[in-house]
Amino acid sequence: MADIIQEDQYSDVSLEDIQANILQSHGRGYAWHLFLRLNGNQRQIRHWISWLAQRITSAENHNAAATEWQNAKKIGKQKEIDEQILLCFFLSAKGYEQFTFSDESIPGDRSFQLGMKRGEVNSRLKDPPSGKWADDYRNQIDAMVLIAHNSEKELEKEKNAIEDNLKGHKAGKILFVEKGVKLVSKLDNKTPIEHFGYVDGISQPVFLTEEREPITGNLSTVLEKESEGRYGSYLVFRKLEQDVPAFNKKIKALASVLGVSPEEAGARVVGRFPNGTHLSHFDSPQPKEKWPEEKEVNFKDDPNGRRCPLHAHIRKMHHRGAVKGKPIFRIARRGITYEGRPGEKPGLLFMSYQKSISCQFEVLQGQWANGLDFPNKNTGIDPLIGQMIVGEQQQQWPGRESDKVAFSFQDVVALKGGEYFYAPSISYLKNLKFERPTISARGVEGGGRTSRRPRSYVQRMNLKGNLKLY
């Protein structure tokens, strides 16, 4: 049902004009997320954004820096490289409304235009009502700046510079900051993990060749065409709190019910052992060199979920074509862990890039993770991120000798807030101060939105509530 994408549609992509972190992860040890309210007049906001655009890291600059670091690593001189701060900028639909009157200037994804707080989106995802989110996220968020580096001192300097310039332009203010820090395995002090102890970032879409050239056929996963030669990407941000003690307690209880070790019980929840070994291929953790190539990992030899449960997190989110007739939707995950403020539990600052929020992220979360009957009847929801409005989370766990046993995995991951954003092309942001906003009937008292971008077939069907993919 997805739009047909021709590879030559992306032949004019320029890595110099695409923001970094979309096509490959920034890889820094610290990432600060500055959430903004833009409350100046249109001219002030546009001039400030144009100033910030000069500091944005492009995919090309990121590639060059990554190549330099890799070359220096080979000769043991990577510490001599002067690392630059990575900076990216995103706008919410409300943010666009602060400096333009025309709907044609606002990216056309329906869910993006509504925002994550809106009831229609909230109910579709079965998220907690926004009134129950953390206080910071209940406010209107117009924009977000991502800054990343391996030194928090450098990030503090950059944050202060951005804050001073916001005030100088009278364009807005920083509402709050979420500070991410890369959690790594104690085994090698470099492999990223999340707070439950599982290797993170495995099985990501690949957009660049080893020579760091775009893989044109894959770009339709993340890039939305703005105009000729200009591309951006939609960004989903969600703060997911992880209750580690509750998770470990439930894993032990599940192990007892199934008659397996806690390690194997955890693998049945996630679909992988903590070190990343895929449960569909091995009964115990194995060294990475024994793992099959990514393209060879699938569930075709385990159609009924006897080895890897059908509801296991990675199987829900990436069924790898093992489910007949079900399309595969991918997103580019770029999240980072956080330690939590005083009184908070730790968790994950989830971030994903996609061409369409409505037809990618919301399908994965709203229909697949939350779907009781995906991929098969009575599968149950995803035990980690699946959500239900009422009732307990029930999955059918295949026992080693028994057929199935019921076990509830409730609230080990909780949404604390979030928003939908768009990462515009760099050239669009740089030229804002030179472009006059287009005024439509929305600027007239009593007027409504009259201008709409043509929607794709999938977007039209989703708008009507007719899009069902399982």
N, C-alpha and C positions, 0 to 999 in steps of 0.2 A: 504493500500500500504506500510505501514511501515514494517520494519524488524520484524520478529517474535522473541520475546525475551522470553527465558525460565528462570524461576525464579532461577534455579540452576546455571545459568551463573554467578550469583553474590554471590554465596555461599562463595567465597574466598575473599570477600571485607574486608579490614582491616581499621577501622576508624582511626588507628594510621598513616595510609599512605595517607589518603585523606585530602586535605586542608579544613580548617574550612570555614564556611559561605556558603558552597554548600548545605549541607543537612538541615541546620537551620541558620536563620539570626543571625548575631553577636550581634545585639541589643544595641550596644554602642551609646552614644550621639553624638560622632564626628567620622568622617571617612575621612582620607586624602588619596588622590590617587596620587602617585608619578609616573609621566610618564618619562621613561628613554630612552636614546640613548646609546646603547652598541657599543663602538668604539675601544675597545682594541683588542688584538689578541685572538685567540681561547683559549689558555691556561689561559690568564688573566680573560677572561669572565667566563670560566668554574670554575676556582678557586673562583671567587667572588660569583657566584651563589651557589656553594657548601657551602660557608660561610653563605650566607643568608638563605639557607635551614635549617640550625641549629636553626634559629629563627622563622621559619614558624609555625603557630598554626595549629595543626591537629584537625580533627573532634573529636577525642577522648579527647584531652585536652580541647577543647571547651565544650564538654559534661560534663566533670568532673567539670569544673569551673561553668557551669550553674547549675549543681546539688548542688554544695556547696553554691552558692548564694541563690537558692531557699530554701534550708534547713535553712540557716542563716536568711532569710526573715521571716520564720515561727516563729522564736523566737526574731525577732527584732534586729538582730546583723549583718545585711548585710554590714553596714558601716565599720565593723572591718575586712572585707576581703580585702586582698592585691590584687587588680585587676591587671591582666596582660594585656599588649598590645596584641591585636590580629593582626597578620601579615599574609598576603597572597601574593603570587607572580604569575604573569601571563606573558606569552610570546606571542608576535604576530608572524606571519609567518616570517616577516623580522627579528625578534629577533632570531628565530631558525637558520636563515641563517648565523648569525654572528658567530656561533660556530659549525656548522656542514655543510658538503658538500653533504650529502645524503638526498634525498627526503624521504627515508624510515624513517628518524628521525623526519620528520615534520608531525604533525597530519594531517590525510587525508581528512578532510572536505573541499570540493572544495571552498566554500565561504571564509573559514578561510584562505586558501592558497592564495587567491586573495587579501583579505583585504577589508575593508569597503570603501576605497577611489577609488578602481578600478571601471572603467566605467561600467563594466558588472554588478557589485553588485549595484552600485549607481543608475543605471537606473531601475534595478529590484525593488528596494525599493522606487523609485521616490524621492530620497533624493535630496537636493540642491547640485549642483556640489561642489566638495571638495575645489575648488578655492574660493567659497563663504563662507566656514566655518570660524570659529574664527581662528586667526593667529596661535595659538599654535597647532591646530590640522592639519594644512597643512604640518607640518614637519613629517618626518619618525619617528614613535614610535615603539621601539623594545620591550619594556616591561612595566609593571606597577606593583607597589608595593602598596598594600592596608594596611594601618595601622589604627586601630580603638581603641578608649579609651573614657572614660568619662571626660578626662582632656586634654585640648589642650596643656598644658605645657609638659605633657608626650609625646605627639605626636611630638612636636617640638624637644625634645631630641632624639627621635627615628629617626626622619627624618635626623637630623644632623649626627647621628651615621652611617646611611646608606650612606649618601653623602660622609662622610670622608672615609668610607671603599671602596666606588666606586673609589675614587681618589687614595687611597692607593694601590688598585689592578690594577690601570690604566685600568679599565674595561669599564668606561663610565661616564655619567653625568645625573643629573636630569634636564629634559627640563622645566618642569613646574609642579605645584601642584594644584589639584582641591580639595577644602575643603568642605566636606559635613557636615551638622549639622542637627540632627533630629528635625523636626518641630512637635510640639505636640499640641493637642487640649487644649484650654484655660479652657475647662469644667472640665478636670481632671488632666491636666499637665502631662499626660503619653501616651495617645493614639496617635500614629503617624498619621499625616495628610500631605497632599501636599498643595501647595500654593493657589490652588483654594478653599481650605477649606474642602476637602473631606477626610474621613478616608482612610488611605492607608494600603496596606498589607493584605487585606481581601482575602479569597479564594485562599490560597496557597497550592500547593501539599505538602503532609505530607510524610516524609521519615523515621521518627523515631517513635517508639512506646513510650508510657508514661514511659517505663523503659529505654528509649533511646537506643533501639536496632534497627538495620536497618530493614525497611520493604522491604524485598528483591524484591518483585514484583513491587515496585515503583521506584527502582533505575535506571531502564532503561530510565527514563525521563531525568536524568542529568549525568549519568556516562558513559564514554567511556573507553573501555578496551585498555590499552597500551600494556600489556604483562601479563603473568601469575601472578595473584595476585596484579597487578598494575592498578590503575584507575585514570583518570583525568576527566576534564569537560571543555566544551567550554564556554567562557564568552563573552557576548556582552556588550559593554559600549557605551552609547550615552548621550551626554549632551543636555538636552531638556530645552530650555528657555520658561518660562511661562509669558504671558502678562496678568497679573491679572486685571488691569483696563479694558482692551479690553474684557476679558472674562465676567466680571460683567456687562459691558454695553450691550453685546450681549444677556446675559441671560435675562436682563430686556426687551430688544426688543422682544425676543422670547416669553416671558411671555405675553406681550401685544398682539402679533399676535395670540397666542393660547387661550388667555382669561383665563390664570391660574396664580397662584402666581409665583414669581421668584424662590421660593424654589422648586416648582413642575417642573418648566421649567428646572432648573439645574438638577433635578433628571432624566428628560428625556434625557438629554445630557449624563450623566454619567451612568445611570441605577440604581443608588442608591441615597438616600438623603445624605446630608453631614455627618450625624452620622453613616452611613453604612446601614441603613434600606433599604432592597431590594424593588424596585418599583414594581416588579412582584408579591409581596405578600401584600404590604400595600400602601395605598393612602397618608400616612403621616408618619413622623418619629416616630419610636416606640423604647421603651427601649430594650436594647440588650437581656434581658431575655425573650422577646416575640418573638425573631427571631426564625425561624425554624432551625433545624440542617443543617449544610452545605450540607450534602448528600441529603437533602430534597428540596433544592433550585433548581428550574428548570423553564423552560419556556414552559412546555408542555401544560399548561392551557391558554397560550397566544400566539398561533402559528402565529397570524397575527400582533403582536406588538401593540395591542390596549392599553395595560397597559404600557409595557416597549418597546419602539420603537426597531425595528429590528437593527437599526444602533447604538443604545446606546453603549457607549464604552465597558462596561463589557459584553454586549451580543455579540458584534463583537468578542471580544477576548476570550470568554469562553461561547460558545453556549450551553454547558452542554448536548449535545446529542439530543436537541430538534429539530434539523434540520435533517430530514431523509436522510440517506446515507452520511452524512458529518462526517469525522473522527474528533476526539478531540485531539488537540495538546496542551501540557502544557509546561510551562517553570517555573523555580524557580526565582522569582523576588527578588532582593536584593538591590534595589536602595535607595538613600537618597537625601533629599532636599539640595539645596545650596542657599545662600543668594545673591550671585553675587558680583563681584568685582566692584569698582567704575565705574559708567556709564553703568553697566550691569543690566538686569532684573534678578529676581530670577528664580529658576527652579528646575529641577530634574536631578540628576546624575543617569540615568537609568542603571541598571545592571541586567543581567539575565544569569542563568546557564542552559545548555541544553546538550543533547548527540550529537545533530547535529544542527549547525547554519542553514544550507541549508534547512533542513526538519522540523525545529521547528520555530525559530525566524523569518526567512524570509517568511515562510508561513503565520504566524500571521500578520506581518507587510505588506509584499508585496502583499499578495493575499487576506487577510481578511480585515485588517484595510483600505487598499487602494482600495479594490474591490467594484466597484459600484453595482455589482450584487451578493454580498454575505451578508447574507445567501440566499436572494431571489432576483429576478429580480427587478432592480431599487431601491434597498434598499438605496444606497448612501454610501459614505465612512464614516469611523469613524470620528465624529465631533471633537474629541480631537487630535488624532494622525494620522488620515488619511491624505495622501498627494496626490496631483495631479500635473502633470507636467505643464499642461495648464488649464485655466478655473477656475472658483470658485468651492468651495466645496458645493455641493447641496445634501441635504438629504430630504426625504419626511417625514414631521413631522405629526403624527396623531393628529388632533385637537380633543378637547373634544366632539364637536358636528358635526363638519365638517369632511369630509373624510380625506383629507391630505392638508397640506400647505407647500410650499417651503420656506426654510430659509437657508441662507448661514452662515456658521461658518468658518471664514477664518483666519488662521495664529495666533491662540491664543497660539499654541505650535510650536516652531521652533527649528529644529536641528541645533546645533552650531558645532558639530563635534563628532568624536568617533572612535572606532577601534574594531576589533575582536581579542580576545585573547584565550589562552588555559591555564588552571590551571593544570599543570602536577602533578603526584604523588610525594610525598615528597621524597621517596626513589630514584626516578629517579634523582631529583635535587641534592640530597646529594652525589650521586655517579658519577656525571658528570666528576669530575677531575680525576677519575680513569679509565674512558672509552675513548678509542681512537675514534675520529670521523671517520666515514666510508666515504672514498673518492670515488666519482663516476665520470662519464664522465663530469659532470657539472664543475669539478675542472680543466678540460683541456681547454685551449684556443680554443674557437669555439665550445666546446661541449655543449650539451643541457641536460635537465633533462631526465634521462633514467630510473630511478627507481621509481616505483609507487606502493603504497599499493593497494591491491584489494579493489574495492569500492563495497558498498552495492548496491542492486537494486535501492533503492530510490536515492542514490547519483549518480548512472549512469544515471538515467532518468532525474534528475535535471541538470546534466552536459549537456545533449542533449537538454535541454529546453523543455522537454516533461512532466514535473511534473505539473499537474493542479489539484487542490483539491476542486474546486467548479464549 
